């Protein structure tokens, strides 16, 4: 069976082939879900040091792990090199207060391959042979300060001389409930070194909270050389995990060591979560069950494979097999290797049919991007009401969690237990609304069913707020992300339409109806003056402004935002396009399409003509759009900081294809009526006639304004970098002082890590290149070029006399973004920067890191180093951004 056939059999999230996957998070400690503190200090309430001994409430974590789609039964890799003070069971990183630029993972691992149904998955974890330098990494970060580079694991010297093991974990499904697992560790160092491979299986703790007393069971046994763990669960049923060879089986309980952590007189169980590690590392004979024949029931078990000396260049391999039911004695027969070989061949066949670029390097980048994106599908479970109240078997929640400032107190309807696409599995092991929208554009190329499911999921009643808000992210669900859900929905709809010849109108309608509520929420809550100028707050672009735009300004001042207003103009156009597509089969949608045209025209008029108190967002003198500072009494002035805020208006363009005017006459008549009654709206509409067929372009910026903005955007002294469009103009390298409500604030162009702590250490929209907005600019240029038939030309770069069409500019921008991950003339990838990945060593050069954002001057990858998420859009850019027209 090919991967395409498996996908055809798996149109829904509960399909058998989707039952198991890489849904286990890389980090659960330090998340909001596990924070039951009074002050909301998630990092401090559940630190890394406690994770080995303390049961999680809402999820689990592990290295290169998998779990079922409900997160009940988990498998992960643990390791010990004979030097570490603890068993390596999970990734380590610095918390927001420890890192000199905020939270940061301090491990090296890469997702190297994968298919959408997770019938085939591969990852590599790089494990040092010396003791892991936990405290040394903290010391380096403290010494570096905010102006210094982030210290990485390689900076400690622990990896010098290639003294590490590469541990490759491969999963291949023989059937939906039959998983073949191979773990191969290779010593790349110059000396022999010991290694303990300790694959683990455990149940998420669901029984210790006073809400469900049912307790699953793991029973390990070794009989006639057949080592296995049988897992019994009331919902999952029975699974058997087989271990090849003759490992020592160990069994404990996934229970908190309350005596150790909290000074309690006794523990709820004789054995605790850290029991296996205590036995292996500390030699404690009583910390867990050491299985001779068969164990008593437990909830966490491991197979301990000991390799006392692995020679330089030598590889050692262990094999596991997870099978529904009792399993069988032929788990590691010829079928095992045949399954691995077949799934790898099928993965190659699958990606042969996915556009991946032209060159071998481009194909490698795109395939790795998709693999990483697939791996960051995580089980996400959170009942906000229960979290706020606390659990019956534990002390009551502190009063502060019930007060007006309690985190997410207005989201008590949130009750989610689903597989959700995360930005990455460590720094962001939780979903973010606008991140997810971008993920789905890439997902649509390989798994449109999952893409549709995710976009619908965020609109479901157990996630979407009753007032119409989409949840932003778990640190504060009520924050406002840019409204790109409609855009992503159209992209996914059109991708499937191109691939199959027809679009899924039911999917389109389901999302559209929910977004009607969301659009109304924006209009009612984010346009307080009713003047069609919007105040979205930080809008996901964190510290791009001189101050936190989500906080209230003094003396009645407020922001009327160029980007919030432009996002809403764009949102109206996307909802119009959705309504027009639905109206082709149901004329009732024509009226709704008209509504959104009129919304767009009103927003366009407000932003470029009069604005609040007579000041427009569009600045005629500078030829750019700025945020406005406004307050009652007619006071209004622009905040003259040139940033991505002023480029977002470029996104508000949409074409009306000839079929609109032939198939939907009522819509066409209403549009003509509006333009006749309000001719000033005509400046936002451009008409074309081709062979008697009429089409039109709705655009926030007319051609004159468009050219002026593009002149700045493609100026290498401002926004255009060798690696994409910067988030802040490089014209502000020397800094710019602006007055905000009577107080002076300074903004500096910062191409790399930010020196301001606003929105946490990792936030930086003051210069770097960010993939999501760059991808939107590529698509906007493509739309303009398609409508104008190559008639819009620009200088690229500005001042070069090299004129190109908007479409050629889009392709050049795509090329620059894609080149971040491709070897340059010097053989190095710009995204590797000055990190060890750029050292030239083949063991480093073969792996590609998909970072969160990129230095605006050098292209070095920064921020979350495993954020494949929206950076996976590089796969779409390499293949060529698809045509916008449906």
Buried (B, 14 or more C-beta within 10 A) or exposed (E): EBBBEBBEBBEEBEBBBBBBBBBBBBBBBBBBBBBBBEEBBBBBBBBBEBBBBBBBBBBBBBBBBBBBBBBBBBBBBBBBBBBBEBBBBBBBBBBBEBBBBBBBBBBBBBBBBBBBBBBBBBBBBBBBBBEBBBEBBBEBBEEBEEEEBBBBBBBBEBBEEBBBBBBBBBBBBBEBBBBBBBBBBBBBBEEEBBBBBBBBBBBBBBBBBEEEEEBBBBBBBBEEEEBBBBBBBEEBEEBBBBBBEEBBBBBBBBBBBBEBBEEEEEBBBBBBBBBBBBBBBEEEEEBBBBBEEBBEBBBBBBBBBBBEEBEBEEBBBBBBBBBBEEBEEEBBEEBBBEBBEBBBEBBEEBBEEBBBBEEEBBBBBBBBBBBBBBBBBBBBBBBBEBBBBBBEEEEEBBEEBEEEEBBBBBBBEBBBBBBBBBBBBBBBBBBBBBBBBBBBBBBBBBBBBBBBBBBBBBBEEEBBBEEBBBBBBBBBBBBBBBBBBBBBBBBBBBBBBEEEEEBBBEBBBBBBEBBBBBBEBBBEBBBEBEBBBBBBBBBBBBBBBBBBBBEEBEEEBBBBBBBBBBBBBBBBBBBBBBBBBBBBEEBEBBEBBBBBBBBBBBBBBBBBBBBBBEBBBBBEEBBBBBBBBBBEEEEBEBBBBBBBBBBBBBBBBBBBBBBBBEBBEEBBEBBEEBBEEEEEBBBBBBEBEEEEEBBBBBBBBBBEBBBBBBBBBBBBEBBBBBBBBBBBBBBBBEEBEBEBBEEEBEBBBBBBBBBBEBBBBBBBBBBBBBBBBBBBBBBBBBBBBBBBEEEBBBBBBBEEEEEBBBBBBBBBBBEBBBBBBBEEEEEBBBBBBEBBBBBEEEBBBEBBBBBBBBBBBBBBBBBBBBBBBBBBBBBBBBBBBBEBEB
